[in-house]
Amino acid sequence: MSKSLKRVRAALEAADIDTEIMETPLARTAADAATAIGCEIDQIAKSIIFRGEDSGTAILFITAGGNTVDAAKATEVAGEALGKADAALIRAQTGFAIGGVAPVGHINPIRAFFDPKLSDFDAVWAAAGTPHHVFRAAPDDLARLSGAQTSDFTS
């Protein structure tokens, strides 16, 4: 088991979230994950990371699989201009590689925002630290555990 997957499992267990972690052939995109799991694309909680231009830190937007982060709305909720986060920043702040960034289990604190569309479902699925693993959680549990603020940042 990879270190990334172990961190996600430990974060879920520490929060007393009873969940299932599933290995998939590939879950690098929301469409891949939804197909592998057999769920709606909006039940996939994507972890989208931007770089705060003022803070220089990674900022996480957890959004429904079919939604797109709107740059202007995201900038407004983050309170600073946003730019592209490179792989080095993402790895340094979260401990995850692009394609497997989980919304929980980061090695460093991260500001996070949560798409209210995810709350339309009883359960959602998110990356579990690798491009081949996902976990199931109630949207409220995911928002609480990630420390994300529910905000309107999609178009």
C-alpha positions as CSV (number, residue, x, y, z in Angstrom):
1,M,0.0,0.0,0.0
2,S,1.4,3.4,-1.0
3,K,2.2,6.1,1.6
4,S,-0.4,8.3,0.1
5,L,-3.1,5.7,0.3
6,K,-2.1,5.0,3.9
7,R,-2.4,8.7,4.8
8,V,-5.9,8.9,3.4
9,R,-7.0,5.7,5.2
10,A,-5.5,7.0,8.5
11,A,-7.3,10.4,8.1
12,L,-10.6,8.6,7.5
13,E,-10.1,6.2,10.4
14,A,-9.1,9.1,12.7
15,A,-12.3,10.9,11.8
16,D,-14.3,7.7,12.5
17,I,-15.6,7.7,9.0
18,D,-16.6,4.2,8.1
19,T,-15.9,4.0,4.4
20,E,-14.9,1.8,1.5
21,I,-11.7,2.3,-0.4
22,M,-11.9,0.9,-3.9
23,E,-9.2,0.1,-6.3
24,T,-10.1,0.9,-9.9
25,P,-8.4,0.3,-13.3
26,L,-8.0,4.1,-13.5
27,A,-9.6,7.1,-11.7
28,R,-7.4,9.9,-13.0
29,T,-10.4,11.8,-14.3
30,A,-14.0,12.2,-12.9
31,A,-15.3,10.4,-16.0
32,D,-12.8,7.5,-15.5
33,A,-13.8,7.2,-11.8
34,A,-17.6,7.4,-12.5
35,T,-17.3,4.7,-15.1
36,A,-15.2,2.4,-12.9
37,I,-17.5,2.8,-9.9
38,G,-20.8,2.9,-11.8
39,C,-22.1,6.2,-10.4
40,E,-23.1,9.6,-11.7
41,I,-20.2,11.9,-12.7
42,D,-21.4,14.5,-10.2
43,Q,-20.9,12.0,-7.4
44,I,-17.2,12.2,-8.0
45,A,-15.6,14.8,-5.7
46,K,-12.8,16.3,-7.8
47,S,-9.8,17.9,-6.0
48,I,-8.8,20.9,-8.1
49,I,-5.8,22.9,-6.9
50,F,-4.9,26.4,-7.7
51,R,-2.0,28.5,-6.6
52,G,-2.8,31.6,-4.5
53,E,-0.9,34.4,-6.3
54,D,-0.5,36.5,-3.1
55,S,0.0,33.6,-0.6
56,G,2.0,31.3,-2.9
57,T,0.1,28.4,-1.3
58,A,-2.1,25.7,-2.8
59,I,-5.8,26.2,-2.5
60,L,-8.2,23.3,-2.9
61,F,-11.6,23.3,-4.6
62,I,-13.6,20.1,-4.1
63,T,-16.2,20.1,-6.9
64,A,-18.7,17.8,-8.4
65,G,-17.3,15.8,-11.3
66,G,-19.4,17.5,-14.0
67,N,-18.8,21.0,-12.8
68,T,-16.0,23.4,-13.8
69,V,-14.3,25.8,-11.4
70,D,-15.1,29.3,-12.5
71,A,-11.9,31.4,-12.2
72,A,-13.7,34.6,-11.3
73,K,-15.9,33.0,-8.6
74,A,-13.0,31.0,-7.2
75,T,-10.8,34.1,-7.0
76,E,-13.6,35.8,-5.1
77,V,-14.1,33.1,-2.5
78,A,-10.4,32.6,-2.1
79,G,-9.9,36.3,-1.5
80,E,-6.8,36.4,-3.8
81,A,-5.9,36.0,-7.5
82,L,-5.4,32.4,-8.5
83,G,-3.0,30.8,-10.9
84,K,-2.0,27.4,-12.1
85,A,-0.5,25.2,-9.4
86,D,2.4,23.2,-10.6
87,A,3.2,19.6,-9.7
88,A,5.9,20.6,-7.3
89,L,3.7,22.9,-5.3
90,I,0.9,20.3,-5.2
91,R,3.3,17.6,-4.0
92,A,5.0,19.8,-1.5
93,Q,1.7,21.0,0.1
94,T,-0.5,18.0,-0.1
95,G,1.9,15.1,-0.5
96,F,0.0,13.8,-3.5
97,A,0.8,13.6,-7.2
98,I,-1.5,15.1,-9.8
99,G,-4.1,12.6,-10.7
100,G,-4.5,11.2,-7.2
101,V,-4.9,14.3,-5.0
102,A,-7.2,13.4,-2.2
103,P,-9.4,16.0,-0.4
104,V,-8.1,14.6,2.9
105,G,-4.8,13.3,4.4
106,H,-2.6,16.3,3.3
107,I,0.9,16.6,4.7
108,N,0.4,20.3,5.3
109,P,-2.7,22.4,6.0
110,I,-4.6,23.7,3.0
111,R,-7.4,26.2,2.5
112,A,-10.4,24.3,0.9
113,F,-13.7,25.1,-0.6
114,F,-16.6,22.7,-1.2
115,D,-19.1,22.6,-4.1
116,P,-22.7,22.5,-2.7
117,K,-23.7,20.3,-5.7
118,L,-22.0,17.4,-3.9
119,S,-24.6,17.6,-1.2
120,D,-27.3,16.5,-3.6
121,F,-26.1,12.9,-3.0
122,D,-26.1,10.6,0.0
123,A,-22.6,9.5,-0.9
124,V,-19.8,10.8,-3.1
125,W,-16.5,9.3,-4.2
126,A,-13.0,11.0,-4.1
127,A,-9.5,10.2,-4.9
128,A,-7.8,8.2,-2.2
129,G,-4.2,9.3,-2.8
130,T,-3.5,7.4,-6.1
131,P,-4.8,7.5,-9.6
132,H,-6.2,4.0,-9.0
133,H,-8.0,4.4,-5.6
134,V,-11.2,6.1,-4.5
135,F,-13.2,6.3,-1.3
136,R,-16.8,6.8,-0.5
137,A,-18.1,9.3,2.0
138,A,-21.1,11.3,2.9
139,P,-20.7,14.8,1.5
140,D,-21.1,16.4,5.0
141,D,-18.3,14.1,6.3
142,L,-16.1,15.0,3.4
143,A,-16.6,18.7,3.9
144,R,-16.0,18.5,7.6
145,L,-12.9,16.3,7.3
146,S,-11.3,18.4,4.6
147,G,-12.1,21.6,6.5
148,A,-13.7,23.0,3.4
149,Q,-16.0,26.0,3.3
150,T,-19.1,25.4,1.2
151,S,-19.0,28.1,-1.5
152,D,-20.3,28.9,-5.0
153,F,-17.3,28.7,-7.3
154,T,-18.5,26.8,-10.3
155,S,-20.0,27.7,-13.6
